[in-house]
Every structure is written in C-alpha cells, then in structure tokens.
Amino acid sequence: MDTAHLREFTARFATSEEVANWDSHVTANPNGGNLLQSEAFAEVKQHFGWKTLHLVYETADYTSYNLVLEKSFPVLGKLWYLIKGPDVAGVEDIPGIAAANAEFVKRARLGVFAIKIEPDVILSDAARRVIEGAGLVKTHNLQPNDSTALLDISPEENQLLRNLHSRGRNAVRRAIREGVEVHNVDPSEENFKSMYALMTDTVQAKSQVRVREYEYYRQFWTNFIKRGQGRLMFVYENGVPSVGAFVINYGRKGTYKDGGSLQKRNQYGDSHLVQWTAINQLKELGCTEYDFCGTPPSDKLKDTSNPFHGLGLFKTSFSKTVTDFVGCYDQVISPLKYKAWIVAGERVARQLYTRRTGQQFY
C-alpha cells in the first residue's frame, strides 16, 4: 500500500439542510449506505437511550454521510458508535477517517474518549492489517450481520431463480406448485403482535439470540413503513399467520430484517416463498442486493453449537456463500479513559442500563 497516496479526510457535523435530506445523502455513499444509518433508525435509537449525531467526512473524491450514536458517562465523557460505518470506498480510507476523527474531536472539544466503528469492509488479513495499522483495537462484534448471506438480485426473475442454491430453488418451486400464498399485510397493532409472537417462537426454538422488547420492534417497523422503506409479509395456515417477515428497501439494498414462523406447520417451502416474494418486490423498487441479515461466520457454518446455525442453514439455501465483514473496532481517543472503560466501565454501564430499562445497551 502506497502511504503517499492515502486520501486525507476532514470531519464535520451535517448542516440542517443535509439532515433534512439525510436518506438521499446516505444512499449516495460509496457503498450505498446502510439501513442502520437511516433517518428511520436514528429516530428509533433516540427513543432508546442514544443521542444521534450526523457526521460528514469529506475528501477530494467523495463525501460520506454517517450516523453516530452517542452516550455520555460520568468521568469518562462520550462514547461514539458509528453503527455500520464509516461508509468508505475501501479499507485503505480507514486511516484517513481515523485521523479526521481525532482532529475533529480535539478541534471541536467534543469530549469523546473512544469511537466504535464497524465498516462494511470484507474481512481479509490485508484489511485487518490496515485497520490495526491505524491504531484501532478489535472488540466484540455487535451486529448480527457482521457475517451474512448476500444475494445479487439484479438478474431477471428466471435467471435469479436458477442462481439460487438448489435447496432454495426447489423449495420455492414446490411452494408455488402447492398454492402457498404470501400476503403483504397492513401495519396494524394486531399484525405487529402476531409478527413479534412468530419471532420469539422461532428464536427460542432455533437460537440463543435475545429478542428485544416488543416496543422496540413496533417503533422500528412503524418508522420504516411510514417512509415507504419497510413491508410486513405473512403466510397463513388455518387462518392464522404461520410465517412472517419484515423486509426493508433502503437505496439499492434490500434486507430481510426480522422473521419468524410457527414450529409446527404443514405448508412446504412457505418460508422460502416469503423470501422469494420479498426479493421480487424489492427488485421492482430498484434494489440490486438482498441481505439475509445474519449467519454464522463462514468458517463456522457447519458448527451446530453456533447460535445462528439453524438460521444459517435456511439463509444459505438462497445464497451459496457467506460474507464476513471486519466487524467492530474501537478508535481510542483518550487511552486512560478507554482503559477504565475496558476494565469495568462498559460492563457496569451495560448492567446498569439493562437493570434500569430492561433493554439492550447497544
């Protein structure tokens, strides 16, 4: 890597005009943005203990718009979390971003002791070297889709069906043949509650992942639906929802955000047909990529003890490969305060927050 040609960045907060048109800026980022940097998601996090900031990085070739979640702690100061960001053209831009962060925090006296980043940069030894070479510290991953199944949905429908893994393709064809029907349903309280029940049922059966409280999902689904960025889909069996999915269209990316199903049901391929229907609807809205949102890491796909094992089997029946991203790193701004955070601060903050609110910290 030629360090003489590394891009230099400056960091600043977005103007009110930029914040007012936030989604159009984020989806124009080099990687097309991420739904967790959206206006709808920012609004959710404001209800659940985070302050949201809108951060803009500028370099000669492009501008990158990124959502920052901020929490303040006594003595330590502020922690920044660039959720699924920064959005950069390549990993070689991370050192320039880190330098811009340090300069901005100091210049504007922002009182930030550490900045968590989790860019959508594909994991490799080279990528790891660049990030760690910029002084960032690997920490535990927070998002379920730091390893995920991605599907290119740009081909036309017949070709796309042929591109699926044979397990998925056969299940879709059989469900169509047997007359399984997928319905787009209204964002009513009753449908939201049904969806939540399906989710908790599936998670308890298939993984050890904790589901957040109902109120969080209600807010999340409502925010995306009212902006035309989300839809809820059900398959019914004997008059009750048996499979549910909440999918998001954000820029050119579609995402299978939430899903669930009854454990005992009779219609074969129903959950596959929900995905196939969602994919084709999101294609019509201009999406070219579909994220199944969370699998085990590629080297642990066959590990039955992995909490995502069952979900991974389902998702890789569409996309044959798993994409691993670099995950979460901390940029240390104040070494002393960061050390206190690592030794006890984070654990205590998480425990206190969960005890007080019953909610997840991040």
SEVO-782369 format. One record per residue (C-alpha): x, y, z. Coordinates in steps of 0.5 Angstrom, whole numbers, padded with zeros to 4 digits, always signed. Example, Ala and Ser with C-alpha at 12.3 -4.5 7.8 and 13.67 -1.06 7.14 Angstrom:
<fitis>
+0025-0009+0016+0027-0002+0014
</fitis>
This chain:
<fitis>
+0000+0000+0000+0003+0007-0002+0002+0011+0004+0004+0017+0000-0003+0017-0004-0008+0016+0002-0014+0020+0002-0014+0026+0007-0021+0027+0010-0024+0032+0014-0030+0031+0019-0035+0036+0021-0043+0035+0023-0048+0036+0018-0052+0042+0016-0059+0043+0018-0060+0042+0010-0056+0036+0010-0060+0033+0016-0067+0034+0012-0065+0030+0006-0061+0025+0010-0063+0019+0007-0061+0021+0000-0054+0023+0002-0053+0016+0006-0055+0012+0000-0051+0016-0005-0045+0014+0000-0039+0010-0004-0042+0003-0001-0050+0005-0002-0051+0007+0006-0054+0002+0011-0061+0002+0014-0058+0003+0021-0055+0010+0019-0062+0012+0016-0067+0017+0019-0072+0012+0021-0067+0008+0025-0064+0015+0028-0071+0016+0031-0071+0009+0034-0065+0010+0038-0067+0017+0040-0073+0013+0044-0068+0008+0047-0062+0012+0050-0058+0015+0045-0057+0022+0042-0056+0022+0035-0051+0026+0031-0050+0027+0024-0043+0026+0022-0040+0028+0015-0033+0026+0012-0030+0030+0006-0024+0028+0002-0023+0030-0006-0026+0025-0009-0033+0024-0005-0037+0025+0001-0039+0020+0006-0045+0021+0011-0045+0017+0017-0050+0016+0023-0047+0017+0030-0050+0014+0036-0047+0018+0043-0048+0016+0050-0045+0020+0056-0042+0017+0062-0039+0021+0069-0032+0022+0069-0030+0018+0062-0034+0023+0057-0037+0021+0051-0037+0014+0047-0039+0015+0040-0041+0009+0036-0041+0009+0028-0046+0004+0027-0045+0000+0021-0040+0006+0019-0036+0009+0017-0038+0008+0009-0032+0008+0005-0029+0007-0002-0024+0002+0001-0021+0000+0007-0015+0004+0005-0019+0010+0007-0020+0008+0015-0013+0011+0017-0015+0018+0014-0022+0017+0017-0019+0016+0024-0014+0022+0023-0020+0026+0022-0024+0024+0028-0018+0025+0032-0017+0032+0029-0025+0034+0030-0026+0031+0037-0020+0035+0039-0021+0042+0035-0029+0042+0037-0027+0040+0044-0032+0034+0044-0030+0030+0050-0030+0024+0046-0026+0018+0049-0027+0013+0044-0030+0012+0038-0033+0005+0036-0033+0003+0028-0036-0003+0024-0035-0001+0017-0038-0006+0011-0031-0008+0009-0030-0015+0008-0025-0019+0012-0018-0021+0010-0012-0021+0013-0010-0015+0009-0016-0011+0011-0014-0013+0019-0007-0010+0018-0009-0003+0015-0014-0002+0021-0010-0005+0026-0004-0001+0023-0008+0006+0024-0008+0004+0032-0015+0001+0032-0017-0004+0037-0021-0010+0035-0027-0011+0040-0033-0016+0040-0038-0015+0034-0045-0012+0036-0049-0013+0030-0052-0020+0028-0050-0019+0020-0042-0018+0021-0043-0025+0018-0048-0025+0013-0051-0028+0006-0052-0023+0001-0055-0024-0006-0054-0021-0012-0062-0020-0014-0060-0016-0021-0061-0021-0026-0068-0022-0029-0073-0027-0025-0072-0033-0028-0064-0033-0028-0065-0031-0021-0069-0037-0019-0063-0041-0023-0058-0037-0019-0061-0040-0012-0058-0046-0008-0062-0052-0011-0065-0053-0004-0068-0046-0004-0070-0046-0011-0073-0053-0010-0077-0050-0004-0079-0044-0008-0082-0048-0014-0086-0053-0009-0089-0048-0005-0091-0044-0012-0094-0051-0014-0098-0053-0008-0101-0046-0008-0098-0043-0002-0100-0035-0002-0096-0029+0001-0099-0023+0003-0097-0016+0004-0101-0014+0011-0102-0007+0014-0098-0004+0020-0104-0006+0025-0102-0007+0032-0105-0014+0031-0101-0016+0026-0095-0013+0029-0096-0017+0035-0097-0023+0031-0090-0022+0028-0087-0021+0035-0090-0028+0037-0087-0031+0031-0080-0028+0032-0080-0030+0039-0082-0037+0038-0077-0038+0033-0071-0035+0036-0073-0039+0043-0073-0045+0038-0067-0044+0034-0062-0040+0037-0060-0037+0044-0060-0030+0041-0064-0025+0045-0070-0021+0042-0071-0014+0044-0078-0012+0047-0084-0011+0043-0084-0004+0044-0077-0003+0040-0080-0007+0034-0086-0003+0034-0082+0003+0033-0077+0000+0028-0083-0003+0024-0087+0004+0024-0081+0008+0022-0079+0005+0016-0086+0003+0014-0088+0010+0014-0082+0013+0010-0084+0007+0005-0078+0003+0007-0081-0003+0010-0086-0008+0009-0089-0014+0013-0091-0020+0010-0095-0026+0012-0097-0033+0010-0103-0036+0014-0105-0043+0016-0112-0045+0018-0113-0037+0019-0107-0035+0023-0100-0032+0021-0095-0038+0020-0089-0035+0017-0088-0027+0018-0082-0023+0015-0081-0016+0016-0076-0013+0010-0073-0006+0008-0071-0003+0002-0066+0003+0003-0063+0005-0003-0060+0000-0007-0060-0005-0001-0066-0010+0001-0065-0013+0008-0069-0019+0011-0069-0015+0018-0074-0020+0022-0077-0026+0021-0081-0032+0025-0085-0038+0024-0089-0043+0028-0085-0049+0029-0091-0054+0027-0094-0052+0020-0096-0056+0014-0094-0052+0008-0088-0054+0005-0083-0048+0003-0087-0043+0006-0081-0039+0009-0077-0040+0002-0083-0037-0002-0084-0031+0003-0076-0029+0002-0077-0030-0006-0083-0026-0006-0080-0020-0002-0074-0021-0006-0078-0020-0013-0082-0014-0009-0075-0010-0007-0073-0011-0014-0078-0007-0017-0076-0002-0012-0069-0002-0015-0066-0006-0010-0060-0010-0013-0057-0013-0007-0061-0017-0002-0058-0018+0005-0061-0024+0009-0058-0021+0015-0054-0025+0020-0051-0032+0019-0045-0036+0023-0038-0034+0020-0036-0037+0014-0032-0042+0018-0037-0044+0023-0043-0045+0018-0043-0053+0020-0042-0052+0027-0048-0054+0030-0047-0050+0037-0047-0043+0034-0053-0039+0036-0054-0038+0028-0053-0045+0026-0061-0046+0024-0062-0039+0021-0055-0040+0017-0058-0046+0014-0064-0043+0012-0061-0037+0009-0055-0041+0005-0060-0044+0002-0061-0038-0003-0054-0035-0003-0049-0040-0003-0043-0036+0000-0043-0032+0007-0039-0026+0007-0035-0024+0013-0034-0016+0015-0029-0014+0019-0034-0012+0025-0033-0008+0031-0026-0004+0032-0025+0002+0037-0021+0008+0036-0018+0010+0042-0018+0018+0043-0016+0018+0051-0012+0012+0053-0013+0013+0060-0021+0013+0060-0021+0008+0055-0017+0003+0059-0022+0005+0065-0028+0003+0060-0025-0003+0058-0023-0005+0065-0030-0004+0068-0034+0002+0065-0037-0002+0059-0039-0008+0064-0042-0003+0069-0045+0001+0064-0049-0004+0061-0051-0008+0067-0054-0001+0070-0057+0001+0063-0061-0006+0063-0063-0006+0070-0066+0001+0070-0069+0000+0063-0070-0008+0062-0067-0006+0055-0060-0008+0051-0055-0003+0052-0053-0003+0044
</fitis>
